[in-house]
Amino acid sequence: MRVGPNVYLRSDGRWEARYQKCVDENDRVVYGYTYGITQEEAVKKRTEKLIELNVAGADTSILASQNPEVSTCTVLNTKATRCFMKKEKFKQSFNPQISDSIQTILIQNNTPESTAFFLGLFLGLSIGEMAVLRYGDLDFTTHMVMVSQNAVSENRKLIPVSVEPRAIPMTDYVIWLLTRRGLQKKEKNYYVFTDSAELVESIRKIESSFRKLLSPWMDAADLSAEALRSTFIRRCLQSNLNIETVSLLTGVDKETLYRYFGMYIKATPMDIKRLDHYCRIGENRDIRHMNLLILGAGSHGHGVKEIAEMTGVFSAIKFLDDSEEGLDIIGKYEDYLSYFRAFPLAFPAFDDNDLREMWTKRLQQAGFLLPRLIHPSAIVSDDVEIGEGTIIMSQATVNSGVKIGNACIIAPNSMASFGCRIDNYCHLDSGCIVRRDAYVPEKTLVESREVYGK
């Protein structure tokens, strides 16, 4: 029985993983084999063999889909390499990174296949899991997706097989898009990929559909649908999700994640500051300099407090508010100057752009420091410029080259596309999209689910 790419269960009970070593002088592929008691052992041995021989190009569907740094080449002999590279099916330009433009295509294209690929990108599903996902697996009450099956190939047809169940949470944006497409009203037993009771024919059919979907806009000949899960994993790790969580979400074991995605696991300046914070507590030093004062104890203010607590940086977080009451509210707005020594960091937590502008300027003139707050689940490129007092909330996406001014709100599931500029005191509401290179003038409110810019 075949399971996955070139992995077989032999009649003697052992698992066999086949890989392409090189080509001979007659341009015929020479195969290698690894064996194991379990499927995981055989695949692990094959991966180690491919890395040892540096023959990633012989099986790009396995390595390149997991490791963005793998290139396609053979080193066994010059003639074999030359012949190998002539073959069209082994492309050197394979790139498992899903770009912003590809993501936009998946979002705007309302077909069953694009919906399945969208879920692969935002839930970390493998190709086999996308193939057998049913509408009944999408729970719009608990906002969870239940994955309990994968697809294996037997007699050149896909069949569903049970796997260890896992639950994957859906973000607000995913729920909104799926609801907009009416998936909550679909027949529960229908497959998402085919929108019918019929299972897709093969993995090759899925790959062909993926390239066909993208082909009107770009050359997708070398892009695999497995890149969707790879991109999801990379985004999770770049957002500082721990390796255990990513493993639970994707079903990929931690050893594989460390091996192929270890480059994206890194300590951030916030992590280092957190360590410094604990050291100072141990030395009984005065740590009042990390106290944060939030102006506004409404729903947005408590959202600000939640994100500030997630950073682990601030020693104490308190509110000023004229109307609300609570244990953490220590005074009125106009008392802010009297708290400067104890709370040198402050944050204006107001939805109203004019009010937020007024208090931002007041706090800056008084000498308060206005921190930048970023939710751990937000996807923010390294070269993004972010002004003082700006907050980027859960599941927001800020792409490369974006410039964000002071005291802006980038709400949950909103997207700032490549190169756009967002001026001071703007508010990008939940689920909105600012197009590539667009300019958002000062104090603009981009409404929820609005697509802003030409």
Wavefront OBJ file of the C-alpha trace (Angstrom):
o trace
v 0.000 0.000 0.000
v 1.323 3.453 -0.950
v 1.167 6.240 1.635
v 2.330 9.744 0.738
v 5.036 10.511 -1.846
v 6.808 7.231 -2.699
v 6.273 5.579 0.684
v 5.026 1.983 0.718
v 3.963 -0.652 3.215
v 5.677 -3.865 2.092
v 4.191 -7.324 2.295
v 6.798 -8.263 4.933
v 5.440 -5.525 7.237
v 8.319 -3.097 6.761
v 7.946 0.436 5.401
v 9.874 1.374 2.281
v 10.679 4.969 1.224
v 11.945 5.419 -2.323
v 13.972 8.364 -3.593
v 15.623 9.319 -6.882
v 19.408 9.288 -6.562
v 20.494 10.431 -10.024
v 20.185 9.521 -13.689
v 22.448 7.167 -15.574
v 24.176 7.712 -18.899
v 20.962 6.794 -20.737
v 18.959 9.418 -18.841
v 17.183 6.760 -16.788
v 16.430 7.539 -13.163
v 18.335 5.485 -10.579
v 16.365 4.920 -7.376
v 17.490 4.387 -3.798
v 15.522 2.832 -0.952
v 15.376 3.141 2.828
v 13.486 0.860 5.207
v 12.020 1.116 8.665
v 9.739 -0.628 11.103
v 7.455 2.422 11.048
v 6.533 4.841 8.262
v 8.190 7.701 10.175
v 11.459 5.777 10.488
v 11.625 5.029 6.749
v 10.855 8.638 5.791
v 13.397 9.953 8.303
v 16.110 7.717 6.879
v 15.246 8.826 3.345
v 15.446 12.488 4.343
v 18.837 11.952 5.969
v 20.050 10.139 2.846
v 18.920 12.924 0.546
v 20.632 15.529 2.691
v 23.799 13.421 2.795
v 23.869 13.065 -1.006
v 22.596 16.605 -1.612
v 20.065 15.283 -4.114
v 17.118 17.434 -3.108
v 16.148 17.912 -6.740
v 15.442 14.214 -7.055
v 12.514 14.518 -4.681
v 11.441 18.134 -4.387
v 7.938 17.156 -3.293
v 9.400 16.022 0.040
v 12.267 18.348 0.875
v 11.463 21.566 -0.919
v 7.963 21.652 0.487
v 9.455 21.721 3.983
v 12.759 23.548 3.612
v 12.849 26.887 1.758
v 16.644 26.711 1.612
v 16.851 23.402 -0.299
v 18.070 23.739 -3.888
v 17.766 21.158 -6.672
v 21.075 19.662 -7.717
v 22.974 16.370 -7.829
v 26.649 15.877 -7.099
v 27.241 12.255 -8.050
v 28.819 12.913 -11.426
v 28.947 15.705 -13.984
v 27.168 13.869 -16.779
v 24.371 12.665 -14.532
v 23.923 16.193 -13.223
v 23.809 17.637 -16.729
v 21.226 15.101 -17.885
v 19.234 15.438 -14.694
v 18.891 19.183 -15.071
v 17.596 18.801 -18.629
v 14.453 17.117 -17.413
v 11.552 19.533 -17.131
v 9.981 17.791 -14.169
v 12.917 18.737 -11.938
v 12.857 22.527 -11.739
v 15.516 24.533 -9.897
v 13.268 27.525 -9.357
v 10.994 25.758 -6.845
v 10.014 28.255 -4.164
v 7.737 27.116 -1.328
v 7.003 30.660 -0.143
v 3.441 31.841 -0.795
v 3.505 35.512 -1.739
v 0.969 38.186 -0.942
v -0.284 38.128 -4.545
v -0.930 34.365 -4.433
v -2.794 34.762 -1.154
v -4.947 37.470 -2.755
v -5.770 35.160 -5.675
v -6.936 32.433 -3.278
v -9.096 34.931 -1.393
v -10.700 36.503 -4.466
v -11.251 33.270 -6.442
v -14.533 31.734 -5.259
v -14.158 28.097 -6.330
v -14.155 24.897 -4.238
v -10.465 24.309 -5.053
v -9.432 27.837 -4.031
v -11.368 27.432 -0.767
v -9.481 24.224 0.002
v -6.146 25.885 -0.820
v -7.126 28.912 1.308
v -7.744 26.564 4.258
v -4.403 24.878 3.605
v -2.664 28.260 3.808
v -4.464 29.524 6.922
v -4.839 26.225 8.819
v -1.618 24.416 7.869
v -3.270 21.446 6.142
v -1.269 18.991 4.037
v -2.357 18.141 0.488
v -3.888 14.866 1.662
v -5.831 16.611 4.427
v -7.131 19.218 1.975
v -8.323 16.389 -0.284
v -10.488 14.664 2.358
v -11.683 17.703 4.336
v -15.491 17.791 4.488
v -17.821 20.694 5.168
v -18.900 18.870 8.322
v -15.355 19.231 9.673
v -15.832 23.014 9.823
v -17.572 23.903 13.084
v -18.940 27.444 12.855
v -20.185 27.282 16.451
v -16.896 26.509 18.179
v -14.848 28.127 15.373
v -12.721 24.993 15.082
v -11.727 22.703 12.219
v -11.493 19.021 13.094
v -8.872 17.088 11.140
v -9.210 13.329 11.579
v -8.400 11.953 8.105
v -5.673 12.047 5.491
v -5.600 10.704 1.932
v -3.434 7.820 0.746
v -3.005 6.469 -2.764
v -4.025 2.876 -3.426
v -4.313 1.453 -6.941
v -3.814 5.004 -8.253
v -6.881 6.280 -6.378
v -7.094 8.320 -3.208
v -8.780 6.798 -0.201
v -9.384 8.432 3.220
v -7.554 6.943 6.210
v -7.921 7.852 9.856
v -5.165 9.845 11.572
v -4.744 11.151 15.090
v -7.432 13.843 15.413
v -6.460 17.451 15.977
v -8.493 20.648 16.322
v -7.360 23.835 14.583
v -8.922 27.193 15.570
v -10.241 29.436 12.807
v -9.488 33.157 12.945
v -12.248 35.734 12.597
v -11.153 36.489 9.044
v -11.267 32.811 8.028
v -14.736 32.465 9.543
v -15.914 35.619 7.782
v -14.642 34.476 4.379
v -16.051 30.948 4.699
v -19.404 32.317 5.864
v -19.407 34.761 2.978
v -18.966 31.806 0.617
v -21.864 29.990 2.290
v -19.904 26.981 3.511
v -21.979 26.755 6.689
v -24.985 25.871 4.493
v -23.275 23.134 2.487
v -23.998 19.406 2.711
v -21.942 18.160 5.678
v -20.724 14.996 3.925
v -19.492 16.825 0.824
v -15.769 17.264 0.293
v -14.588 20.885 0.259
v -12.185 20.371 -2.655
v -14.797 18.938 -5.047
v -17.964 20.437 -3.486
v -19.527 17.005 -3.915
v -19.632 13.517 -2.413
v -16.890 12.433 -4.833
v -13.279 12.444 -3.632
v -10.702 14.097 -5.884
v -8.956 11.556 -8.120
v -5.317 11.962 -7.092
v -2.660 14.164 -5.503
v -1.505 14.972 -9.031
v -4.978 16.345 -9.776
v -4.725 18.628 -6.730
v -1.311 19.905 -7.801
v -2.588 20.471 -11.335
v -5.593 22.424 -10.012
v -3.313 24.577 -7.887
v -1.075 25.527 -10.806
v -4.075 26.052 -13.114
v -5.628 28.412 -10.580
v -2.493 30.575 -10.510
v -1.429 30.292 -14.158
v -3.444 33.288 -15.509
v -1.448 35.595 -13.226
v 1.996 33.992 -12.900
v 4.264 31.133 -13.903
v 3.272 28.482 -11.369
v 4.915 25.495 -13.077
v 7.299 24.904 -10.182
v 5.010 25.755 -7.282
v 3.550 22.935 -5.189
v 0.411 23.081 -3.058
v 2.551 21.751 -0.199
v 4.007 25.269 -0.044
v 0.728 26.362 1.566
v 1.459 24.414 4.745
v 5.129 25.427 4.647
v 4.112 29.082 4.550
v 1.676 28.588 7.441
v 4.444 26.995 9.537
v 6.881 29.785 8.702
v 4.319 32.452 9.631
v 3.549 30.738 12.940
v 7.213 30.545 13.935
v 7.931 34.102 12.808
v 5.010 35.174 15.009
v 6.788 33.501 17.961
v 4.348 30.608 18.403
v 6.215 27.919 20.295
v 7.269 24.758 18.510
v 4.860 22.550 20.493
v 1.863 24.638 19.429
v 2.889 24.607 15.767
v 3.341 20.831 15.941
v -0.148 20.396 17.396
v -1.700 22.682 14.773
v -0.035 21.086 11.744
v 0.504 17.487 12.809
v 4.208 17.801 11.918
v 6.531 16.358 14.559
v 8.850 18.727 16.411
v 12.017 17.104 15.096
v 10.971 17.837 11.509
v 10.023 21.397 12.392
v 13.389 22.023 14.044
v 15.228 20.500 11.102
v 13.527 22.338 8.262
v 12.162 25.489 9.899
v 14.708 26.096 12.651
v 15.901 29.229 10.856
v 12.585 30.925 11.724
v 12.799 30.154 15.443
v 14.554 33.076 17.041
v 14.582 35.232 20.132
v 13.241 38.749 19.657
v 14.310 41.918 21.475
v 11.119 41.581 23.518
v 12.256 38.141 24.702
v 15.616 39.514 25.817
v 13.942 42.396 27.639
v 11.756 39.851 29.393
v 14.853 38.056 30.683
v 16.316 41.367 31.849
v 13.035 42.034 33.645
v 13.324 38.805 35.643
v 16.984 39.454 36.454
v 16.131 42.842 37.882
v 13.387 41.348 40.033
v 15.912 38.858 41.401
v 18.238 41.699 42.355
v 15.388 43.635 44.040
v 16.095 46.635 41.818
v 13.653 49.452 41.209
v 11.698 48.348 38.109
v 9.110 51.145 38.042
v 10.524 52.215 34.673
v 8.589 49.336 33.040
v 5.165 50.384 34.365
v 2.526 51.160 31.712
v -0.370 53.600 32.102
v -3.301 53.042 29.700
v -5.715 55.926 29.094
v -9.128 54.414 28.479
v -10.542 51.358 30.260
v -13.163 50.429 27.672
v -13.143 47.334 25.472
v -10.273 48.656 23.353
v -8.299 49.566 26.466
v -8.617 46.053 27.832
v -7.523 44.702 24.442
v -4.438 46.910 24.723
v -3.789 45.614 28.237
v -4.074 41.991 27.098
v -1.475 42.466 24.350
v 0.810 44.426 26.691
v 0.652 41.561 29.194
v 1.565 39.061 26.471
v 4.872 40.832 25.872
v 5.941 40.073 29.439
v 7.803 43.392 29.524
v 5.722 45.588 31.802
v 5.914 45.283 35.583
v 2.569 46.941 36.246
v -0.281 48.002 33.962
v -2.951 50.420 35.212
v -5.775 52.520 33.728
v -6.953 56.113 33.815
v -10.634 56.616 32.969
v -13.327 59.166 33.802
v -16.364 56.870 33.597
v -15.306 53.262 34.108
v -14.676 51.638 37.486
v -12.417 48.731 38.384
v -9.484 47.561 40.475
v -6.903 48.584 37.863
v -8.336 52.099 37.377
v -6.225 54.404 39.543
v -7.445 57.855 38.479
v -9.048 60.221 35.964
v -7.624 61.322 32.619
v -6.601 64.761 33.864
v -4.500 63.160 36.620
v -2.030 61.784 34.096
v 0.811 64.177 34.990
v 0.811 63.068 38.615
v 1.596 59.482 37.559
v 4.608 60.302 35.375
v 7.281 59.184 37.869
v 5.611 55.842 38.595
v 4.393 55.221 35.004
v 6.779 56.735 32.470
v 5.199 54.618 29.685
v 1.677 55.479 28.557
v -0.714 54.383 25.827
v -3.819 56.240 24.520
v -6.464 53.515 24.058
v -9.276 55.354 22.245
v -11.166 54.188 19.146
v -11.899 57.793 18.186
v -9.067 59.051 15.960
v -9.369 62.710 17.073
v -9.344 61.793 20.758
v -6.398 59.483 20.250
v -4.496 62.267 18.438
v -5.152 64.754 21.234
v -3.940 62.440 24.001
v -0.958 61.211 21.994
v 0.322 64.774 21.669
v -0.375 65.517 25.337
v 1.488 62.452 26.517
v 4.455 63.103 24.219
v 4.712 66.725 25.357
v 4.666 65.585 28.995
v 7.608 63.246 28.329
v 5.803 59.889 28.407
v 7.162 57.094 26.242
v 4.536 55.531 23.950
v 5.361 51.851 23.267
v 4.553 49.939 20.077
v 2.432 46.884 20.876
v 2.235 43.844 18.577
v 0.118 40.762 19.252
v 2.144 37.499 19.037
v -0.193 36.109 16.359
v 0.208 39.142 14.057
v 2.367 38.647 10.963
v 4.694 41.641 10.653
v 7.625 41.781 8.206
v 11.029 42.686 9.611
v 11.399 45.912 7.593
v 8.077 47.478 8.613
v 8.289 50.979 10.146
v 5.924 51.463 13.095
v 5.283 54.756 14.878
v 4.908 55.402 18.612
v 1.692 54.373 20.309
v 0.619 52.077 17.448
v -0.965 48.708 18.178
v -1.093 45.721 15.806
v -3.704 43.273 17.017
v -4.306 39.532 16.667
v -3.987 37.876 13.247
v -3.265 41.179 11.491
v -0.874 41.024 8.521
v 1.614 43.797 7.750
v 3.696 43.047 4.687
v 7.163 44.161 3.667
v 7.834 47.837 3.001
v 4.830 49.139 4.964
v 5.154 52.388 6.934
v 2.745 53.006 9.813
v 2.554 56.335 11.623
v 1.975 57.213 15.284
v -1.001 56.028 17.350
v -2.560 53.827 14.677
v -4.861 50.868 15.317
v -4.305 47.826 13.096
v -7.291 45.741 14.149
v -7.614 41.925 14.162
v -7.417 40.182 10.756
v -6.726 43.400 8.866
v -4.065 43.459 6.150
v -1.616 46.178 5.086
v -0.229 45.038 1.729
v 3.280 45.559 0.395
v 4.635 49.106 0.334
v 1.516 50.888 1.569
v 1.792 53.957 3.808
v -0.541 54.522 6.739
v -0.348 58.012 8.194
v -0.715 59.058 11.868
v -3.844 58.277 13.926
v -5.419 55.912 11.359
v -7.665 52.986 12.244
v -7.726 49.831 10.086
v -10.830 48.020 11.288
v -11.229 44.235 11.484
v -10.901 42.303 8.249
v -10.104 45.288 6.019
v -7.409 45.242 3.326
v -5.181 48.160 2.295
v -3.947 47.459 -1.205
v -0.346 47.388 -2.337
v 1.395 50.813 -2.387
v -1.799 52.589 -1.260
v -1.654 55.754 0.863
v -3.994 56.122 3.858
v -4.215 59.807 4.920
v -4.021 60.949 8.544
v -6.944 60.022 10.830
v -8.604 57.791 8.217
v -10.951 55.039 9.346
v -10.827 52.065 6.955
v -14.084 50.274 7.632
v -14.369 46.599 8.533
v -13.947 44.351 5.437
v -13.318 47.361 3.205
v -10.704 47.062 0.439
v -8.902 50.420 0.420
v -6.856 51.864 -2.434
v -6.765 51.438 -6.189
l 1 2 3 4 5 6 7 8 9 10 11 12 13 14 15 16 17 18 19 20 21 22 23 24 25 26 27 28 29 30 31 32 33 34 35 36 37 38 39 40 41 42 43 44 45 46 47 48 49 50 51 52 53 54 55 56 57 58 59 60 61 62 63 64 65 66 67 68 69 70 71 72 73 74 75 76 77 78 79 80 81 82 83 84 85 86 87 88 89 90 91 92 93 94 95 96 97 98 99 100 101 102 103 104 105 106 107 108 109 110 111 112 113 114 115 116 117 118 119 120 121 122 123 124 125 126 127 128 129 130 131 132 133 134 135 136 137 138 139 140 141 142 143 144 145 146 147 148 149 150 151 152 153 154 155 156 157 158 159 160 161 162 163 164 165 166 167 168 169 170 171 172 173 174 175 176 177 178 179 180 181 182 183 184 185 186 187 188 189 190 191 192 193 194 195 196 197 198 199 200 201 202 203 204 205 206 207 208 209 210 211 212 213 214 215 216 217 218 219 220 221 222 223 224 225 226 227 228 229 230 231 232 233 234 235 236 237 238 239 240 241 242 243 244 245 246 247 248 249 250 251 252 253 254 255 256 257 258 259 260 261 262 263 264 265 266 267 268 269 270 271 272 273 274 275 276 277 278 279 280 281 282 283 284 285 286 287 288 289 290 291 292 293 294 295 296 297 298 299 300 301 302 303 304 305 306 307 308 309 310 311 312 313 314 315 316 317 318 319 320 321 322 323 324 325 326 327 328 329 330 331 332 333 334 335 336 337 338 339 340 341 342 343 344 345 346 347 348 349 350 351 352 353 354 355 356 357 358 359 360 361 362 363 364 365 366 367 368 369 370 371 372 373 374 375 376 377 378 379 380 381 382 383 384 385 386 387 388 389 390 391 392 393 394 395 396 397 398 399 400 401 402 403 404 405 406 407 408 409 410 411 412 413 414 415 416 417 418 419 420 421 422 423 424 425 426 427 428 429 430 431 432 433 434 435 436 437 438 439 440 441 442 443 444 445 446 447 448 449 450 451 452 453 454
